[in-house]
Amino acid sequence: MDLKNIRETYKFNSLDEQEISGNPFTQFTEWLETYRKLEVKDSNAMAIATVDANGIPQNRIVLLKEIRPEGLVFFTNYESDKGEQLQLNPNISALFFWREQERQVRITGKVRKIEKEESMDYFRTRPHLSKIGAAASDQSKFIQSRAALEDKFNAFNEQYPEGSDVPMPSAWGGYIITPEVFEFWQGREGRLHDRLLFSKDKKSWKISRIQP
């Protein structure tokens, strides 16, 4: 398959130092809210990269669930591959790709677990079947067949039918990413893309333009 002749022209917008917020969280929230108005499915999806014990990068999509003044929150199984990798190495990279607006946001930082009570508060808001799925799945662990997985799911669903209180798994909860770097990327014509980098400098943020 030859993909070399696929071409895109970027003309949606520009990104200027005089127009961007001095706070990257504010800028990120504004861009995300603008993208959500397009009603694109999973507009809060982000790719997160971790590193395993052998130094090999691993990447997957998760959903951003909260923006706090100090960081970005997502939820997962702490005993999954990504959870075990973050236990060994809390460094993380997150990427948001908003194709319709020709934008990307790249974030690097460190993670920590949020408080259990905070995770429980969120878990209670999840749809019933999502709670059952979290309880039934030992995420990233091998299983002999799809049928075996569905048997586990059905067993939990019988034990905790719709309307009952599904207990949050002990190994499930939230992480918060504390960013150290934000990069805002805006596609521009001729591949002269705008790239503005926010770097944490003690309690303030330094803004730099980097070449495409």
C-alpha positions in Angstrom: 0.0 0.0 0.0 1.5 3.3 -1.1 0.4 6.3 1.0 3.0 8.8 -0.1 0.5 10.8 -2.3 -1.9 11.5 0.5 -1.9 15.3 1.0 -3.7 17.7 3.3 -3.8 21.5 3.2 -4.2 23.1 6.7 -6.1 26.4 6.6 -8.4 26.3 9.7 -6.6 28.8 12.0 -3.4 30.2 13.3 -1.8 30.3 16.8 -0.2 33.5 17.9 1.7 34.3 21.1 -0.3 37.5 21.6 -3.7 35.7 21.4 -2.9 32.6 23.5 -3.6 32.4 27.2 -0.7 32.6 29.5 -2.1 29.6 31.4 -1.9 26.4 29.5 -4.8 24.8 31.4 -7.0 27.7 30.3 -5.8 27.4 26.7 -6.3 23.7 26.7 -9.8 24.0 28.2 -10.8 26.6 25.6 -9.6 24.3 22.8 -11.4 21.3 24.2 -14.7 23.1 24.7 -14.5 24.4 21.1 -13.9 20.9 19.9 -16.7 19.4 22.0 -19.2 21.8 20.3 -18.6 19.8 17.1 -20.2 16.8 18.8 -17.4 14.5 17.6 -17.7 11.1 19.3 -15.2 10.6 22.1 -14.0 14.2 21.9 -12.3 13.7 25.3 -10.1 10.8 24.0 -6.4 11.0 24.6 -3.5 8.7 23.7 -1.2 8.1 26.7 2.2 6.6 26.4 4.0 4.8 29.2 7.3 2.8 29.3 7.5 -0.9 30.4 10.2 -2.5 32.5 12.3 -3.2 29.3 12.2 0.5 28.3 9.7 -0.2 25.4 7.1 2.5 24.9 3.4 1.5 25.1 0.5 3.6 23.8 -3.3 3.4 24.1 -6.4 5.5 24.1 -8.2 6.5 27.4 -10.8 9.1 28.1 -10.1 12.3 29.9 -12.7 12.7 32.7 -11.8 15.8 34.6 -9.6 18.9 34.3 -8.4 20.2 37.6 -6.2 23.3 38.3 -3.3 20.9 39.0 -3.8 18.3 36.3 -5.9 15.9 34.1 -7.7 12.9 35.5 -8.4 9.5 33.9 -9.5 6.2 35.3 -8.3 2.6 34.8 -7.3 -0.6 36.4 -4.3 -0.1 38.6 -3.2 -3.7 37.9 -3.4 -3.4 34.1 -0.3 -3.1 32.0 -0.4 0.7 32.1 -1.0 0.7 35.8 2.0 -1.6 36.5 4.1 0.5 34.1 3.1 3.8 35.9 3.9 2.2 39.2 7.5 1.6 38.0 7.8 4.8 36.1 5.3 7.7 36.7 6.4 9.7 33.7 3.7 9.9 31.1 2.9 11.5 27.7 -0.6 12.4 26.6 -1.7 13.4 23.1 -5.0 14.9 21.9 -5.6 15.0 18.2 -8.5 17.1 17.0 -8.5 16.5 13.2 -11.5 18.6 12.4 -9.8 21.7 13.7 -6.3 20.7 12.6 -5.0 20.8 16.2 -3.0 18.7 18.5 -2.0 19.1 22.2 0.9 17.2 23.6 1.4 17.0 27.3 4.2 15.4 29.3 4.3 15.1 33.1 4.0 12.7 36.0 1.0 10.8 37.4 -0.2 9.9 40.9 -3.3 8.1 42.1 -6.2 10.2 43.2 -7.8 9.6 46.6 -9.9 6.4 46.8 -13.0 8.3 47.8 -12.7 10.5 44.7 -12.5 7.3 42.5 -15.6 5.9 44.3 -17.5 9.1 43.7 -16.9 8.8 40.0 -17.5 5.0 39.9 -21.0 5.5 41.3 -21.8 7.7 38.3 -20.9 5.1 35.7 -23.6 3.2 33.7 -24.5 -0.2 35.3 -22.9 -2.3 32.6 -19.7 -0.2 32.7 -19.4 -1.0 36.4 -20.0 -4.7 35.7 -17.3 -4.6 33.0 -14.8 -3.1 35.4 -15.6 -5.6 38.1 -15.5 -8.6 35.7 -12.3 -7.8 33.8 -8.8 -8.4 35.1 -7.6 -5.9 32.6 -4.6 -6.9 30.4 -4.5 -10.4 31.8 -4.8 -13.4 29.5 -8.1 -15.3 29.2 -8.8 -18.5 27.2 -11.7 -17.2 25.1 -14.3 -14.6 24.5 -16.9 -17.0 25.9 -15.0 -17.2 29.2 -14.9 -13.4 29.4 -18.7 -13.2 28.8 -19.3 -15.9 31.4 -17.4 -13.8 33.9 -19.4 -10.7 32.9 -22.8 -12.5 33.1 -21.9 -14.0 36.5 -21.2 -10.5 37.9 -24.3 -9.2 36.3 -26.4 -11.9 38.0 -24.8 -11.2 41.3 -25.3 -7.4 41.0 -28.4 -6.8 38.8 -29.5 -3.4 37.5 -30.4 -1.2 40.4 -28.0 -2.9 42.9 -24.8 -1.3 44.3 -21.9 -2.7 42.3 -18.8 -2.4 44.5 -15.8 -0.7 43.0 -12.9 -3.1 42.4 -10.1 -2.6 44.8 -7.6 -2.3 41.9 -9.6 0.3 40.0 -9.3 4.1 40.3 -8.1 7.4 38.9 -4.8 8.9 38.0 -4.0 12.6 37.8 -1.4 13.8 35.3 0.6 16.8 36.6 1.8 18.4 33.4 5.4 19.8 33.1 5.2 20.6 29.4 2.2 21.5 27.1 2.7 21.8 23.3 -0.1 23.4 21.3 0.0 22.6 17.6 -2.0 24.3 14.9 -1.8 23.1 11.3 -0.8 25.8 8.8 -0.5 25.9 5.1 2.8 24.8 3.5 3.6 22.7 6.6 4.7 25.9 8.5 2.7 24.7 11.5 2.4 26.8 14.6 3.9 25.1 17.7 3.9 26.9 21.0 5.5 25.2 24.0 4.6 25.9 27.6 7.4 24.8 30.0 7.0 24.8 33.8 9.4 27.2 35.5 8.8 26.9 39.2 5.3 28.4 39.7 5.0 30.1 36.2 4.9 28.9 32.6 7.4 29.9 29.9 6.1 30.2 26.4 8.4 29.4 23.4 7.8 29.0 19.7 9.4 25.9 18.2 9.9 25.2 14.5 7.6 22.7 12.7 
